[in-house]
Amino acid sequence: MRRIRTGVAALLAMMLIVLAGCQSVGGVDIAQVVKQSLNVKSVESKETLTLKLNVNKEAKLNQEDEEMIALLNGLQIDLHTMKESNEKMSAKGELKLKDKTLPFHITVDTKNIALDVKGAKEALVIPITEVDPSMAELTPDVKELEAFQQALVQWFTKNAPNPKTINVTSGMENVFGESKYLDRIHLEFGADETLGWIQGFVKAVLADEEGTKAFLEEVGKLYGPIVSGLMEQDGMESMEGMDMFKDGELFAAYAFKWLKENGETMLNELTTSWEQAVKDSPELAQVLSDKTKLKLDLYSDSAKNIHKSVMELNIQLPTAEDMPVTSISVQTTSELKNHNNTVKVEPIDISEAVNVVEQEMTPGEWLRFFEDGSLAKDMLLQSGITNKFVYLPIAQDEYDEWLNDSPLPYVDKGVTMVPLRYVAEELDAEVKWDSKQKQVTMIDDLTGSKIVLKLGSNIALVDNVEKKISGTPVMSKEGNVYVPLRSVSELLGAKVQYEGDAVYGSYVTIERS
């Protein structure tokens, strides 16, 4: 897991470089600001994220569209994060959705990711998988990854161009209620600049033979042994060119030679394809226009530590009759303090936590895990967790059974009969057969209702209340209990539809929403 976090940190740093460029502006060395962000092992921060859907004023919205847009326009996430080290961190926060709030608490350490959500009976735990001992020798250790990360950032900052709009000003800023004198790096990056930025970066990389070779040598040192080890495991150790994976310098020479020979051609092909795609697709042209833009403000101190950031990202969407939303805007703000000072995580009690990997839960069990009226339960319901779809072809002759893994429905005197256990379990119901009483008991997953069906009887007991059904359960010669399709589906809260054509024959669908 720590390897993953190290990789994520490097990725975020790379994104920051792409957005902020690498050249000094207004006396501030932006590359050093980026590099310093990787050196922060402990920090306390608070963040806010908001989402806005910008709607075409002339759009005709139905009730469902209006409700969804209103719901998402009320989305806000607030976090207070404590990063004790690269191995331990926690965050307390709130998810605000329209008029409801969902407080939550998450912790990450070397063994578990734990989540405590308001309305849940217990905390949830996801164990972090340990590295397979057989793969340990092929897995870089954390120090190697961190060293590679530094080399990557150094090479990238040397060659990454600045965006067209970037400037630096200085002044007092409020951070965690305190005034601080900070440098403000302001930049804007439009989607229409992307191709030009890529072209500038690739050309700089090809011109920087010494720096690129040095970086590629680090790539070879880190990943060469992994590649060669895997190839040896597959019996490919004698393959031509294997030597370069065992020598970082040799790998760098081969790799740079390939880049030098192919880089310009590939860049020209990318440019042609990009320009043609934008020309051929008005929709893509809209997305990649200057209306898709990121604005970013970074506030750093004299030690190059970032204390505050404000980001606004607007994504332009293609114009379409069925698309009432013209663009999506995301805004994030963050404040940071206690860089590399003592920071303590806020732990979660996981003594009674539910292990979501080891304990499989049905939709009904998940819904009962959260309190009625809680935002978590509402979100589960809105996500479609209860939705089920069952497809069953109806047997036409005795040979149809050979083509299917499960017993098939059949029609008897106008009543479609279906295999009870198969249908019930597809709808997450628990099924028990009582051979002495010749009856089947089902426990509805969503409602918890107890449903009893007896062979030869057209009366079902639903929580001890008699209910007449359209036919009688029977036992097939193979030992499968068959019941009337419509009755059992309705007892389990599902709807039935009959379909059929000359090609696929007759079949039924059972759907629960």
Contacts in CASP RR format, 6 or more apart in sequence:
PFRMAT RR
TARGET T0000
AUTHOR 0000-0000-0000
METHOD contacts of the structure
MODEL  1
MRRIRTGVAALLAMMLIVLAGCQSVGGVDIAQVVKQSLNVKSVESKETLT
LKLNVNKEAKLNQEDEEMIALLNGLQIDLHTMKESNEKMSAKGELKLKDK
TLPFHITVDTKNIALDVKGAKEALVIPITEVDPSMAELTPDVKELEAFQQ
ALVQWFTKNAPNPKTINVTSGMENVFGESKYLDRIHLEFGADETLGWIQG
FVKAVLADEEGTKAFLEEVGKLYGPIVSGLMEQDGMESMEGMDMFKDGEL
FAAYAFKWLKENGETMLNELTTSWEQAVKDSPELAQVLSDKTKLKLDLYS
DSAKNIHKSVMELNIQLPTAEDMPVTSISVQTTSELKNHNNTVKVEPIDI
SEAVNVVEQEMTPGEWLRFFEDGSLAKDMLLQSGITNKFVYLPIAQDEYD
EWLNDSPLPYVDKGVTMVPLRYVAEELDAEVKWDSKQKQVTMIDDLTGSK
IVLKLGSNIALVDNVEKKISGTPVMSKEGNVYVPLRSVSELLGAKVQYEG
DAVYGSYVTIERS
1 108 0 8 1.000
1 110 0 8 1.000
1 128 0 8 1.000
2 86 0 8 1.000
2 87 0 8 1.000
2 110 0 8 1.000
2 142 0 8 1.000
3 139 0 8 1.000
3 140 0 8 1.000
3 142 0 8 1.000
3 145 0 8 1.000
5 86 0 8 1.000
5 108 0 8 1.000
6 86 0 8 1.000
6 142 0 8 1.000
6 145 0 8 1.000
6 146 0 8 1.000
6 149 0 8 1.000
7 145 0 8 1.000
7 149 0 8 1.000
9 38 0 8 1.000
9 86 0 8 1.000
9 149 0 8 1.000
10 38 0 8 1.000
10 149 0 8 1.000
10 152 0 8 1.000
10 153 0 8 1.000
13 34 0 8 1.000
13 35 0 8 1.000
13 37 0 8 1.000
13 38 0 8 1.000
13 149 0 8 1.000
13 153 0 8 1.000
14 152 0 8 1.000
14 153 0 8 1.000
14 156 0 8 1.000
16 34 0 8 1.000
16 37 0 8 1.000
17 31 0 8 1.000
17 34 0 8 1.000
17 153 0 8 1.000
17 156 0 8 1.000
17 157 0 8 1.000
17 160 0 8 1.000
18 160 0 8 1.000
18 189 0 8 1.000
18 197 0 8 1.000
19 163 0 8 1.000
19 187 0 8 1.000
19 189 0 8 1.000
19 294 0 8 1.000
19 296 0 8 1.000
20 30 0 8 1.000
20 33 0 8 1.000
20 34 0 8 1.000
20 162 0 8 1.000
20 163 0 8 1.000
20 166 0 8 1.000
20 185 0 8 1.000
20 187 0 8 1.000
20 296 0 8 1.000
20 298 0 8 1.000
21 30 0 8 1.000
21 157 0 8 1.000
21 160 0 8 1.000
21 161 0 8 1.000
21 162 0 8 1.000
21 163 0 8 1.000
21 166 0 8 1.000
21 187 0 8 1.000
22 30 0 8 1.000
22 31 0 8 1.000
22 34 0 8 1.000
22 156 0 8 1.000
22 157 0 8 1.000
22 158 0 8 1.000
22 159 0 8 1.000
22 160 0 8 1.000
22 161 0 8 1.000
22 162 0 8 1.000
23 30 0 8 1.000
23 31 0 8 1.000
23 161 0 8 1.000
23 162 0 8 1.000
24 30 0 8 1.000
24 31 0 8 1.000
25 162 0 8 1.000
25 166 0 8 1.000
25 167 0 8 1.000
25 168 0 8 1.000
25 185 0 8 1.000
26 167 0 8 1.000
26 168 0 8 1.000
27 168 0 8 1.000
28 168 0 8 1.000
28 183 0 8 1.000
28 185 0 8 1.000
28 300 0 8 1.000
29 304 0 8 1.000
30 157 0 8 1.000
30 162 0 8 1.000
30 185 0 8 1.000
31 157 0 8 1.000
31 158 0 8 1.000
32 304 0 8 1.000
33 185 0 8 1.000
33 298 0 8 1.000
33 300 0 8 1.000
33 304 0 8 1.000
33 306 0 8 1.000
34 153 0 8 1.000
34 157 0 8 1.000
35 150 0 8 1.000
35 153 0 8 1.000
35 154 0 8 1.000
35 157 0 8 1.000
35 304 0 8 1.000
36 300 0 8 1.000
36 303 0 8 1.000
36 304 0 8 1.000
36 305 0 8 1.000
36 306 0 8 1.000
37 306 0 8 1.000
38 149 0 8 1.000
38 150 0 8 1.000
38 153 0 8 1.000
39 340 0 8 1.000
40 305 0 8 1.000
40 339 0 8 1.000
40 340 0 8 1.000
41 83 0 8 1.000
41 85 0 8 1.000
41 86 0 8 1.000
41 340 0 8 1.000
42 83 0 8 1.000
42 84 0 8 1.000
42 85 0 8 1.000
42 338 0 8 1.000
42 339 0 8 1.000
42 340 0 8 1.000
42 341 0 8 1.000
42 342 0 8 1.000
42 343 0 8 1.000
43 83 0 8 1.000
43 336 0 8 1.000
43 337 0 8 1.000
43 338 0 8 1.000
43 339 0 8 1.000
43 340 0 8 1.000
43 343 0 8 1.000
44 80 0 8 1.000
44 81 0 8 1.000
44 82 0 8 1.000
44 83 0 8 1.000
44 336 0 8 1.000
44 337 0 8 1.000
44 338 0 8 1.000
44 343 0 8 1.000
45 79 0 8 1.000
45 80 0 8 1.000
45 81 0 8 1.000
45 83 0 8 1.000
45 334 0 8 1.000
45 335 0 8 1.000
45 336 0 8 1.000
45 337 0 8 1.000
46 78 0 8 1.000
46 79 0 8 1.000
46 80 0 8 1.000
46 81 0 8 1.000
46 176 0 8 1.000
46 334 0 8 1.000
46 335 0 8 1.000
47 77 0 8 1.000
47 78 0 8 1.000
47 79 0 8 1.000
47 81 0 8 1.000
47 332 0 8 1.000
47 333 0 8 1.000
47 334 0 8 1.000
47 335 0 8 1.000
48 76 0 8 1.000
48 77 0 8 1.000
48 78 0 8 1.000
48 79 0 8 1.000
48 332 0 8 1.000
48 333 0 8 1.000
48 334 0 8 1.000
49 76 0 8 1.000
49 77 0 8 1.000
49 330 0 8 1.000
49 331 0 8 1.000
49 332 0 8 1.000
50 74 0 8 1.000
50 75 0 8 1.000
50 76 0 8 1.000
50 330 0 8 1.000
50 331 0 8 1.000
50 332 0 8 1.000
51 72 0 8 1.000
51 73 0 8 1.000
51 74 0 8 1.000
51 75 0 8 1.000
51 76 0 8 1.000
51 328 0 8 1.000
51 329 0 8 1.000
51 330 0 8 1.000
52 73 0 8 1.000
52 328 0 8 1.000
52 329 0 8 1.000
52 330 0 8 1.000
52 331 0 8 1.000
53 69 0 8 1.000
53 72 0 8 1.000
53 73 0 8 1.000
53 325 0 8 1.000
53 328 0 8 1.000
53 329 0 8 1.000
54 325 0 8 1.000
54 326 0 8 1.000
54 327 0 8 1.000
54 328 0 8 1.000
54 329 0 8 1.000
55 61 0 8 1.000
55 69 0 8 1.000
55 324 0 8 1.000
55 325 0 8 1.000
55 326 0 8 1.000
56 324 0 8 1.000
56 325 0 8 1.000
56 326 0 8 1.000
59 324 0 8 1.000
60 324 0 8 1.000
61 69 0 8 1.000
61 324 0 8 1.000
65 324 0 8 1.000
69 324 0 8 1.000
69 325 0 8 1.000
70 98 0 8 1.000
71 97 0 8 1.000
71 98 0 8 1.000
74 96 0 8 1.000
74 97 0 8 1.000
74 98 0 8 1.000
75 95 0 8 1.000
75 96 0 8 1.000
75 97 0 8 1.000
76 94 0 8 1.000
76 95 0 8 1.000
76 96 0 8 1.000
77 93 0 8 1.000
77 94 0 8 1.000
77 95 0 8 1.000
77 96 0 8 1.000
78 93 0 8 1.000
78 94 0 8 1.000
78 96 0 8 1.000
79 91 0 8 1.000
79 92 0 8 1.000
79 93 0 8 1.000
80 91 0 8 1.000
80 92 0 8 1.000
80 93 0 8 1.000
81 89 0 8 1.000
81 90 0 8 1.000
81 91 0 8 1.000
82 89 0 8 1.000
82 90 0 8 1.000
82 91 0 8 1.000
82 343 0 8 1.000
82 344 0 8 1.000
82 345 0 8 1.000
82 346 0 8 1.000
83 89 0 8 1.000
83 343 0 8 1.000
83 345 0 8 1.000
84 90 0 8 1.000
84 343 0 8 1.000
84 344 0 8 1.000
84 345 0 8 1.000
86 142 0 8 1.000
87 109 0 8 1.000
87 110 0 8 1.000
88 107 0 8 1.000
88 108 0 8 1.000
88 109 0 8 1.000
88 110 0 8 1.000
88 345 0 8 1.000
89 107 0 8 1.000
89 108 0 8 1.000
89 345 0 8 1.000
90 105 0 8 1.000
90 106 0 8 1.000
90 107 0 8 1.000
90 108 0 8 1.000
90 345 0 8 1.000
90 346 0 8 1.000
90 347 0 8 1.000
90 348 0 8 1.000
91 105 0 8 1.000
91 106 0 8 1.000
91 107 0 8 1.000
92 103 0 8 1.000
92 104 0 8 1.000
92 105 0 8 1.000
92 346 0 8 1.000
93 103 0 8 1.000
93 104 0 8 1.000
93 105 0 8 1.000
94 101 0 8 1.000
94 102 0 8 1.000
94 103 0 8 1.000
94 104 0 8 1.000
95 101 0 8 1.000
95 102 0 8 1.000
95 104 0 8 1.000
95 375 0 8 1.000
96 102 0 8 1.000
97 375 0 8 1.000
97 379 0 8 1.000
100 375 0 8 1.000
100 378 0 8 1.000
101 375 0 8 1.000
102 117 0 8 1.000
102 118 0 8 1.000
102 374 0 8 1.000
102 375 0 8 1.000
102 376 0 8 1.000
102 379 0 8 1.000
103 117 0 8 1.000
103 118 0 8 1.000
104 115 0 8 1.000
104 116 0 8 1.000
104 117 0 8 1.000
104 118 0 8 1.000
105 115 0 8 1.000
105 116 0 8 1.000
105 117 0 8 1.000
105 346 0 8 1.000
105 348 0 8 1.000
106 113 0 8 1.000
106 114 0 8 1.000
106 115 0 8 1.000
106 116 0 8 1.000
106 348 0 8 1.000
107 113 0 8 1.000
107 114 0 8 1.000
107 345 0 8 1.000
107 346 0 8 1.000
107 347 0 8 1.000
107 348 0 8 1.000
108 114 0 8 1.000
109 345 0 8 1.000
110 128 0 8 1.000
111 127 0 8 1.000
111 128 0 8 1.000
112 125 0 8 1.000
112 126 0 8 1.000
112 127 0 8 1.000
112 128 0 8 1.000
112 350 0 8 1.000
113 125 0 8 1.000
113 126 0 8 1.000
113 128 0 8 1.000
114 123 0 8 1.000
114 124 0 8 1.000
114 125 0 8 1.000
114 126 0 8 1.000
114 348 0 8 1.000
114 350 0 8 1.000
114 353 0 8 1.000
115 123 0 8 1.000
115 124 0 8 1.000
115 125 0 8 1.000
115 126 0 8 1.000
115 348 0 8 1.000
116 123 0 8 1.000
116 124 0 8 1.000
116 348 0 8 1.000
117 124 0 8 1.000
117 370 0 8 1.000
117 376 0 8 1.000
118 374 0 8 1.000
118 375 0 8 1.000
118 376 0 8 1.000
119 370 0 8 1.000
119 371 0 8 1.000
119 374 0 8 1.000
119 376 0 8 1.000
119 377 0 8 1.000
120 369 0 8 1.000
120 370 0 8 1.000
120 371 0 8 1.000
120 374 0 8 1.000
120 376 0 8 1.000
121 369 0 8 1.000
121 370 0 8 1.000
122 352 0 8 1.000
122 353 0 8 1.000
122 354 0 8 1.000
123 348 0 8 1.000
123 349 0 8 1.000
123 350 0 8 1.000
123 352 0 8 1.000
123 353 0 8 1.000
123 354 0 8 1.000
124 353 0 8 1.000
124 354 0 8 1.000
124 356 0 8 1.000
125 350 0 8 1.000
125 353 0 8 1.000
125 354 0 8 1.000
125 355 0 8 1.000
125 356 0 8 1.000
126 355 0 8 1.000
126 356 0 8 1.000
126 357 0 8 1.000
127 355 0 8 1.000
127 357 0 8 1.000
127 358 0 8 1.000
131 139 0 8 1.000
138 225 0 8 1.000
138 226 0 8 1.000
138 229 0 8 1.000
138 230 0 8 1.000
139 226 0 8 1.000
140 148 0 8 1.000
140 222 0 8 1.000
140 223 0 8 1.000
140 226 0 8 1.000
144 222 0 8 1.000
145 222 0 8 1.000
147 218 0 8 1.000
148 218 0 8 1.000
148 219 0 8 1.000
148 222 0 8 1.000
151 214 0 8 1.000
151 215 0 8 1.000
151 218 0 8 1.000
152 215 0 8 1.000
152 218 0 8 1.000
154 215 0 8 1.000
155 211 0 8 1.000
155 212 0 8 1.000
155 214 0 8 1.000
155 215 0 8 1.000
158 204 0 8 1.000
158 208 0 8 1.000
158 211 0 8 1.000
159 201 0 8 1.000
159 204 0 8 1.000
159 205 0 8 1.000
159 208 0 8 1.000
159 212 0 8 1.000
160 201 0 8 1.000
160 204 0 8 1.000
161 197 0 8 1.000
161 200 0 8 1.000
161 201 0 8 1.000
161 204 0 8 1.000
162 187 0 8 1.000
163 187 0 8 1.000
163 188 0 8 1.000
163 189 0 8 1.000
163 190 0 8 1.000
163 193 0 8 1.000
163 197 0 8 1.000
164 188 0 8 1.000
164 193 0 8 1.000
165 186 0 8 1.000
165 187 0 8 1.000
165 188 0 8 1.000
165 189 0 8 1.000
166 185 0 8 1.000
166 186 0 8 1.000
166 187 0 8 1.000
166 188 0 8 1.000
167 185 0 8 1.000
167 186 0 8 1.000
167 187 0 8 1.000
168 183 0 8 1.000
168 184 0 8 1.000
168 185 0 8 1.000
168 186 0 8 1.000
169 183 0 8 1.000
169 184 0 8 1.000
169 186 0 8 1.000
170 181 0 8 1.000
170 182 0 8 1.000
170 183 0 8 1.000
170 184 0 8 1.000
171 181 0 8 1.000
171 182 0 8 1.000
171 184 0 8 1.000
172 179 0 8 1.000
172 180 0 8 1.000
172 181 0 8 1.000
172 182 0 8 1.000
173 179 0 8 1.000
173 180 0 8 1.000
173 181 0 8 1.000
173 182 0 8 1.000
173 184 0 8 1.000
173 299 0 8 1.000
173 307 0 8 1.000
173 308 0 8 1.000
174 180 0 8 1.000
175 182 0 8 1.000
175 299 0 8 1.000
175 307 0 8 1.000
175 308 0 8 1.000
175 335 0 8 1.000
175 336 0 8 1.000
175 337 0 8 1.000
176 335 0 8 1.000
176 337 0 8 1.000
180 299 0 8 1.000
180 301 0 8 1.000
180 307 0 8 1.000
181 301 0 8 1.000
182 299 0 8 1.000
182 300 0 8 1.000
182 301 0 8 1.000
182 307 0 8 1.000
182 308 0 8 1.000
183 299 0 8 1.000
183 300 0 8 1.000
183 301 0 8 1.000
184 297 0 8 1.000
184 298 0 8 1.000
184 299 0 8 1.000
185 296 0 8 1.000
185 297 0 8 1.000
185 298 0 8 1.000
185 299 0 8 1.000
185 300 0 8 1.000
186 295 0 8 1.000
186 296 0 8 1.000
186 297 0 8 1.000
187 295 0 8 1.000
187 296 0 8 1.000
188 293 0 8 1.000
188 294 0 8 1.000
188 295 0 8 1.000
188 296 0 8 1.000
189 197 0 8 1.000
189 293 0 8 1.000
189 294 0 8 1.000
189 296 0 8 1.000
190 290 0 8 1.000
190 292 0 8 1.000
190 293 0 8 1.000
190 294 0 8 1.000
191 287 0 8 1.000
191 288 0 8 1.000
191 289 0 8 1.000
191 290 0 8 1.000
191 292 0 8 1.000
191 293 0 8 1.000
191 316 0 8 1.000
192 288 0 8 1.000
192 289 0 8 1.000
192 290 0 8 1.000
192 292 0 8 1.000
194 288 0 8 1.000
195 270 0 8 1.000
195 271 0 8 1.000
195 274 0 8 1.000
195 275 0 8 1.000
198 267 0 8 1.000
198 270 0 8 1.000
199 267 0 8 1.000
199 271 0 8 1.000
202 263 0 8 1.000
202 267 0 8 1.000
203 267 0 8 1.000
205 212 0 8 1.000
205 259 0 8 1.000
206 212 0 8 1.000
206 259 0 8 1.000
206 260 0 8 1.000
206 263 0 8 1.000
206 264 0 8 1.000
209 256 0 8 1.000
209 260 0 8 1.000
212 256 0 8 1.000
212 259 0 8 1.000
213 252 0 8 1.000
213 253 0 8 1.000
213 256 0 8 1.000
214 252 0 8 1.000
216 251 0 8 1.000
216 252 0 8 1.000
216 255 0 8 1.000
216 256 0 8 1.000
217 248 0 8 1.000
217 249 0 8 1.000
217 251 0 8 1.000
217 252 0 8 1.000
219 248 0 8 1.000
219 251 0 8 1.000
219 252 0 8 1.000
219 255 0 8 1.000
220 245 0 8 1.000
220 248 0 8 1.000
220 251 0 8 1.000
220 252 0 8 1.000
221 248 0 8 1.000
224 245 0 8 1.000
224 246 0 8 1.000
224 248 0 8 1.000
224 251 0 8 1.000
225 245 0 8 1.000
225 246 0 8 1.000
227 245 0 8 1.000
228 237 0 8 1.000
228 242 0 8 1.000
228 245 0 8 1.000
228 246 0 8 1.000
231 237 0 8 1.000
231 239 0 8 1.000
231 242 0 8 1.000
231 245 0 8 1.000
236 242 0 8 1.000
243 250 0 8 1.000
244 250 0 8 1.000
244 251 0 8 1.000
244 254 0 8 1.000
245 251 0 8 1.000
277 284 0 8 1.000
278 284 0 8 1.000
278 285 0 8 1.000
278 288 0 8 1.000
279 285 0 8 1.000
282 318 0 8 1.000
283 318 0 8 1.000
283 319 0 8 1.000
283 320 0 8 1.000
284 318 0 8 1.000
286 316 0 8 1.000
286 317 0 8 1.000
286 318 0 8 1.000
286 319 0 8 1.000
287 315 0 8 1.000
287 316 0 8 1.000
287 317 0 8 1.000
287 318 0 8 1.000
289 316 0 8 1.000
291 314 0 8 1.000
291 316 0 8 1.000
291 327 0 8 1.000
292 314 0 8 1.000
292 315 0 8 1.000
292 316 0 8 1.000
292 327 0 8 1.000
293 313 0 8 1.000
293 314 0 8 1.000
294 311 0 8 1.000
294 312 0 8 1.000
294 313 0 8 1.000
294 314 0 8 1.000
295 311 0 8 1.000
295 312 0 8 1.000
295 313 0 8 1.000
296 309 0 8 1.000
296 310 0 8 1.000
296 311 0 8 1.000
296 312 0 8 1.000
297 308 0 8 1.000
297 309 0 8 1.000
297 310 0 8 1.000
297 311 0 8 1.000
298 306 0 8 1.000
298 308 0 8 1.000
298 309 0 8 1.000
299 306 0 8 1.000
299 307 0 8 1.000
299 308 0 8 1.000
299 309 0 8 1.000
300 306 0 8 1.000
300 307 0 8 1.000
301 307 0 8 1.000
303 339 0 8 1.000
305 336 0 8 1.000
305 339 0 8 1.000
306 336 0 8 1.000
307 335 0 8 1.000
307 336 0 8 1.000
307 337 0 8 1.000
308 333 0 8 1.000
308 334 0 8 1.000
308 335 0 8 1.000
308 336 0 8 1.000
309 332 0 8 1.000
309 333 0 8 1.000
309 334 0 8 1.000
310 331 0 8 1.000
310 332 0 8 1.000
310 333 0 8 1.000
311 330 0 8 1.000
311 331 0 8 1.000
311 332 0 8 1.000
311 333 0 8 1.000
312 329 0 8 1.000
312 330 0 8 1.000
312 331 0 8 1.000
313 329 0 8 1.000
313 330 0 8 1.000
313 331 0 8 1.000
314 327 0 8 1.000
314 328 0 8 1.000
314 329 0 8 1.000
315 327 0 8 1.000
315 328 0 8 1.000
315 329 0 8 1.000
315 330 0 8 1.000
316 326 0 8 1.000
316 327 0 8 1.000
317 323 0 8 1.000
317 325 0 8 1.000
317 326 0 8 1.000
317 327 0 8 1.000
317 328 0 8 1.000
319 326 0 8 1.000
354 361 0 8 1.000
354 369 0 8 1.000
361 369 0 8 1.000
362 428 0 8 1.000
362 445 0 8 1.000
363 385 0 8 1.000
363 386 0 8 1.000
363 428 0 8 1.000
363 445 0 8 1.000
363 446 0 8 1.000
364 386 0 8 1.000
364 428 0 8 1.000
364 445 0 8 1.000
364 446 0 8 1.000
365 445 0 8 1.000
366 380 0 8 1.000
366 385 0 8 1.000
367 377 0 8 1.000
367 380 0 8 1.000
367 381 0 8 1.000
367 385 0 8 1.000
367 386 0 8 1.000
367 446 0 8 1.000
370 376 0 8 1.000
370 377 0 8 1.000
370 380 0 8 1.000
371 377 0 8 1.000
384 513 0 8 1.000
386 446 0 8 1.000
386 512 0 8 1.000
386 513 0 8 1.000
387 511 0 8 1.000
387 512 0 8 1.000
387 513 0 8 1.000
388 426 0 8 1.000
388 427 0 8 1.000
388 428 0 8 1.000
388 494 0 8 1.000
388 510 0 8 1.000
388 511 0 8 1.000
388 512 0 8 1.000
389 509 0 8 1.000
389 510 0 8 1.000
389 511 0 8 1.000
389 512 0 8 1.000
390 423 0 8 1.000
390 426 0 8 1.000
390 427 0 8 1.000
390 494 0 8 1.000
390 509 0 8 1.000
390 510 0 8 1.000
390 511 0 8 1.000
391 507 0 8 1.000
391 508 0 8 1.000
391 509 0 8 1.000
392 408 0 8 1.000
392 409 0 8 1.000
392 418 0 8 1.000
392 423 0 8 1.000
392 507 0 8 1.000
392 508 0 8 1.000
392 509 0 8 1.000
392 510 0 8 1.000
393 400 0 8 1.000
393 404 0 8 1.000
393 408 0 8 1.000
393 409 0 8 1.000
393 504 0 8 1.000
393 505 0 8 1.000
393 506 0 8 1.000
393 507 0 8 1.000
394 408 0 8 1.000
394 409 0 8 1.000
394 410 0 8 1.000
394 411 0 8 1.000
394 416 0 8 1.000
394 505 0 8 1.000
394 506 0 8 1.000
394 507 0 8 1.000
394 508 0 8 1.000
395 401 0 8 1.000
395 408 0 8 1.000
395 409 0 8 1.000
395 410 0 8 1.000
396 505 0 8 1.000
396 506 0 8 1.000
400 408 0 8 1.000
401 407 0 8 1.000
401 408 0 8 1.000
406 419 0 8 1.000
406 422 0 8 1.000
407 419 0 8 1.000
407 422 0 8 1.000
407 476 0 8 1.000
407 478 0 8 1.000
407 480 0 8 1.000
407 482 0 8 1.000
408 419 0 8 1.000
409 416 0 8 1.000
409 417 0 8 1.000
409 418 0 8 1.000
409 419 0 8 1.000
409 485 0 8 1.000
409 508 0 8 1.000
410 416 0 8 1.000
410 417 0 8 1.000
410 482 0 8 1.000
411 417 0 8 1.000
415 470 0 8 1.000
415 471 0 8 1.000
415 484 0 8 1.000
415 485 0 8 1.000
416 484 0 8 1.000
416 485 0 8 1.000
416 486 0 8 1.000
416 498 0 8 1.000
416 508 0 8 1.000
417 474 0 8 1.000
417 482 0 8 1.000
417 483 0 8 1.000
417 484 0 8 1.000
417 485 0 8 1.000
418 482 0 8 1.000
418 483 0 8 1.000
418 484 0 8 1.000
418 485 0 8 1.000
418 488 0 8 1.000
418 508 0 8 1.000
419 480 0 8 1.000
419 481 0 8 1.000
419 482 0 8 1.000
420 431 0 8 1.000
420 440 0 8 1.000
420 442 0 8 1.000
420 453 0 8 1.000
420 473 0 8 1.000
420 480 0 8 1.000
420 481 0 8 1.000
420 482 0 8 1.000
420 483 0 8 1.000
420 488 0 8 1.000
421 431 0 8 1.000
421 480 0 8 1.000
421 481 0 8 1.000
423 485 0 8 1.000
423 488 0 8 1.000
423 489 0 8 1.000
423 492 0 8 1.000
423 510 0 8 1.000
424 431 0 8 1.000
424 442 0 8 1.000
424 488 0 8 1.000
424 492 0 8 1.000
425 431 0 8 1.000
426 510 0 8 1.000
427 445 0 8 1.000
427 492 0 8 1.000
427 493 0 8 1.000
427 494 0 8 1.000
427 510 0 8 1.000
427 512 0 8 1.000
428 445 0 8 1.000
428 446 0 8 1.000
429 442 0 8 1.000
429 443 0 8 1.000
429 444 0 8 1.000
429 445 0 8 1.000
429 451 0 8 1.000
429 492 0 8 1.000
430 442 0 8 1.000
430 443 0 8 1.000
430 445 0 8 1.000
431 440 0 8 1.000
431 441 0 8 1.000
431 442 0 8 1.000
432 440 0 8 1.000
432 441 0 8 1.000
432 442 0 8 1.000
433 439 0 8 1.000
433 440 0 8 1.000
433 481 0 8 1.000
434 440 0 8 1.000
434 441 0 8 1.000
437 454 0 8 1.000
438 454 0 8 1.000
438 455 0 8 1.000
439 452 0 8 1.000
439 453 0 8 1.000
439 454 0 8 1.000
439 455 0 8 1.000
440 452 0 8 1.000
440 453 0 8 1.000
440 454 0 8 1.000
440 473 0 8 1.000
440 481 0 8 1.000
440 483 0 8 1.000
441 450 0 8 1.000
441 451 0 8 1.000
441 452 0 8 1.000
442 450 0 8 1.000
442 451 0 8 1.000
442 452 0 8 1.000
442 453 0 8 1.000
442 491 0 8 1.000
442 492 0 8 1.000
443 449 0 8 1.000
443 450 0 8 1.000
443 451 0 8 1.000
444 450 0 8 1.000
444 451 0 8 1.000
444 491 0 8 1.000
444 492 0 8 1.000
444 493 0 8 1.000
446 493 0 8 1.000
449 462 0 8 1.000
449 463 0 8 1.000
450 461 0 8 1.000
450 462 0 8 1.000
450 463 0 8 1.000
450 464 0 8 1.000
451 460 0 8 1.000
451 461 0 8 1.000
451 462 0 8 1.000
451 491 0 8 1.000
451 492 0 8 1.000
452 460 0 8 1.000
452 461 0 8 1.000
453 460 0 8 1.000
453 469 0 8 1.000
453 473 0 8 1.000
453 481 0 8 1.000
453 483 0 8 1.000
453 488 0 8 1.000
454 473 0 8 1.000
455 472 0 8 1.000
455 473 0 8 1.000
455 474 0 8 1.000
455 475 0 8 1.000
455 481 0 8 1.000
456 472 0 8 1.000
456 473 0 8 1.000
456 474 0 8 1.000
457 472 0 8 1.000
457 473 0 8 1.000
458 468 0 8 1.000
458 469 0 8 1.000
458 470 0 8 1.000
458 471 0 8 1.000
458 472 0 8 1.000
459 466 0 8 1.000
459 467 0 8 1.000
459 468 0 8 1.000
459 469 0 8 1.000
460 466 0 8 1.000
460 467 0 8 1.000
460 468 0 8 1.000
460 469 0 8 1.000
460 487 0 8 1.000
460 491 0 8 1.000
461 467 0 8 1.000
462 491 0 8 1.000
467 491 0 8 1.000
469 483 0 8 1.000
469 484 0 8 1.000
469 487 0 8 1.000
469 488 0 8 1.000
469 491 0 8 1.000
470 484 0 8 1.000
470 486 0 8 1.000
470 487 0 8 1.000
471 483 0 8 1.000
471 484 0 8 1.000
471 487 0 8 1.000
472 484 0 8 1.000
473 481 0 8 1.000
473 482 0 8 1.000
473 483 0 8 1.000
473 484 0 8 1.000
474 481 0 8 1.000
474 482 0 8 1.000
475 481 0 8 1.000
475 482 0 8 1.000
476 482 0 8 1.000
485 496 0 8 1.000
485 508 0 8 1.000
485 510 0 8 1.000
486 496 0 8 1.000
489 495 0 8 1.000
489 496 0 8 1.000
489 510 0 8 1.000
490 496 0 8 1.000
492 512 0 8 1.000
493 512 0 8 1.000
494 510 0 8 1.000
494 511 0 8 1.000
494 512 0 8 1.000
495 510 0 8 1.000
495 511 0 8 1.000
495 512 0 8 1.000
496 508 0 8 1.000
496 509 0 8 1.000
496 510 0 8 1.000
497 508 0 8 1.000
497 509 0 8 1.000
497 511 0 8 1.000
498 506 0 8 1.000
498 507 0 8 1.000
498 508 0 8 1.000
499 506 0 8 1.000
499 507 0 8 1.000
499 508 0 8 1.000
499 509 0 8 1.000
500 506 0 8 1.000
500 507 0 8 1.000
END
